[in-house]
Amino acid sequence: MTEKLQKARDYEALHRPEVKSQLPAYHLTGGVGWINDPNGFAPYKGEYHLFFQYYPYDTQWGPMHWGHAKTKDFIRWEFLPAALAPDAEYDKDGCFSGGAVEMPDGRQLLLYTGVEIRPEGEFQTQCVAIGDGVNYEKCEGNPVITAESLPEGSSTRDFRDPKIWRENDTYYAVTVNRGKDGSGDVLLYESEDGLRWQRASILYSCGHRYGTMWECPDLFHLDGKDVLVHSVMEMRAKTLEYHNGNCKMYHIGHMDEEKCFHAEVSHAMENGIDFYAPQTLEALDGRRILIGWMQAWEGAKQKIPGMGFMGQMTVPRELTLRDGRLLQMPVRELEAYRANKVAYKDITIQEETSLPGISGKVLDMILEITPTETLYSRFTLDINKGGGFQTSITLFPQKGTILLDRSFSGFPHDVNHIREFPADFHDGKIRLRLLLDRYSAELFVGDGEQAASMVLYPPKNADGITFRADAPVRVSIEKYDLEIRDNWRAAQ
Ligand code: FRU
């Protein structure tokens, strides 16, 4: 093991907090330091591994390592020692995002981007490390995919984020690259052994339609279609669906015989404030599960006083397709941690109301909101309330939108705190599922037609929940505490 990797492993073992209540109850963090994109989200030997972009020494982005954790049920995680450090010549300036796959011989192969800054510029290439689920050896043949494989006129600097999978005895990987028109391309590669790769196609091109450079692609089959997911840099806001800056998108379509992807519909992937760079895996029972970095780059640049970590993952989400939309719902495994059910059926609310038993910070709550004779024009759910703090979720059925407002949620800086997004109401009726954790809220509309996540930093005792509307509204509520004991142990 190199000195750099040993140093990272020693540091995290020493600095991950003993008191786990300082960490989110079930949203993965690095425990210490900084994390961004999920990497290598894949089954391995009957468990699910997740690596992540990681800088253990500070709560800000630095030379990228790969941190490592695993889970059996997507909710309880065990930390494993850091997997990669930027300790080779070809990745000395960072081990950027990538994927993982189980090899037929039982080893695990990581494919990641090596970043090397030379006097003549920055170079990104794709590299392999192979290991046993804990320790990984970088391959002698690295880098295994270089600029030579790129289409003419492509950038050698923006060429990254390989997502690998295996199908019919062949390894495949999709990467992003800045094509000759200066905007993002997704490239498809193939390999017999995971080490020698050929470019199979330019799978899909941005052509300046969606932002500039793309990042973190993923391609998978779902419900009879092919789905391409990627993140977008420098998106320009369009209607309420796309906001400025770092967005993420999905395209539902099909691959042709030339291995080119044709999109039939394209949409923004998430509606919240904090979500980027998602990755998926096929679970052992066939479900397609997605996890995203629950953080916007723009808001990540601040330091949160008293927090020893920066960056969280979303709850893993089950994906399905319906009517040309990608639906996202929390993994069903979460339900096993529900406790202390409190339910209200068809109560009428207008004035600001708090209800016995409905409060807390680590919970799973389902709300059904139905108009009475007059269609309300706004209904607000305030969470994390107390001592002048609150986070508001407001429904506007007449406009067909939902507004998130976390202006009073404990942030030390004035980053973006407000987002409004289109949501599916049915004559003013709507079903919401809200997951709260110590430092976040994730909202799912209907069967997951919309999903919206945001990080929050309210003080510990701000745990009130209230409801208010501008006309009488009928509300049914089912609320559970989430009790997840012994999370974040170091794997033995
Ligand atoms: C996306 C990203 C990736 C890159 C990584 C670096 O958030 O910019 O494109 O591999 O983060 O940490």
Boltz pocket constraint, residues with backbone or C-beta under 6 A from the ligand:
constraints:
  - pocket:
      binder: B
      contacts: [[A, 36], [A, 37], [A, 53], [A, 64], [A, 96], [A, 97], [A, 113], [A, 160], [A, 161], [A, 214], [A, 215], [A, 216], [A, 276], [A, 277]]
      max_distance: 6.0
